Amino acid sequence: MKGTYVYCIGRSRKRPSALRSPAGLPGATRPEIAGAGDGLWLVLAEVPLDTYGSEQLEARLQDLDWVGRVALAHEAVVEHFVSQPGLAVVPMKLFTMFSSHDRAIAEISRRRTRIEAAARRIAGAEEWGIRIMRSAADGRSAAGRTATAGIVSGAAFLAAKKHARDAARSASVAAAESALEAYERLAALSRDVRRRNDTPASATTPPLLDAAFLVPADKRARFKAAAKREAARCAKAGAELILSGPWPAYNFVETGSNPQ
């Protein structure tokens, strides 16, 4: 039994080429192109349901190594088509599947209005990620512990502890303010921004900022230079800025209901 896996949807007048595309998901056929009419193209493949069927997939999702390999294979195919000139690519989420090619084409055709709007929104742009954390190298808390070392007087000890708490609070505020300022300056260079709030509840140090920026490709150099300046400012405030990208614009597409 086979199902249809969709990597992404392209929008262009010319049919995209699947030549030299990556092999795709483990066990899948090589990526191929299917037309949905009026300039919409699906990049899809057949996948074995004894691996990717709903019951089998639910069990395999517990194997993070396997999921990681599949995610990398999916991403490689999407990035291959993103690199094709004149093709606006709407990336699909991992494990977007349909019962058949015909069902996939019919469903994408039904969602055409949303898909075309998403394609227009991200055309000529790329996604960059910014993550800002309190710096692991920030020695303020250690300095606070040192400030109380060797103090014998109870009053002096309490005063030193208060000073350390105030210093830590001020450092925390400075780091948070630097993250907010970085967000605002980088957003000014972007077409759109999405703040991500999916940090696990168990995380001991949630980020000060975790955001995706939709950056016009012709502003890439300006955005990277600005991110470098913001990283320096954050470092002075006790925070660390990490830049990643460019990526396909996963955080800026909304194509409608779940696949079937």
QUIVEN-V475273 format. One line per field, one symbol per residue. psi: psi as a letter, one per 40 degrees, with the letter a starting at -180 (. if undefined). A space follows every 10 residues. Layout:
psi = ???
This chain:
psi = hiihhhdihi hidihihehe iidaiheiii iihhheifeh hhhiihihee deiddddddd eegddddddd dddddddddd ddehiehhhh iiihfhiidi dddddddddd eddddddddd deheiihiih hhihhdehed dddddddehe hdhddddddd dddddddddd dddddddddd ddddddddei diihhhffhi dehdgiidhh ihhhhhdeed dddddddddd ddddddefih hhhiaiiigd eehheaiii.
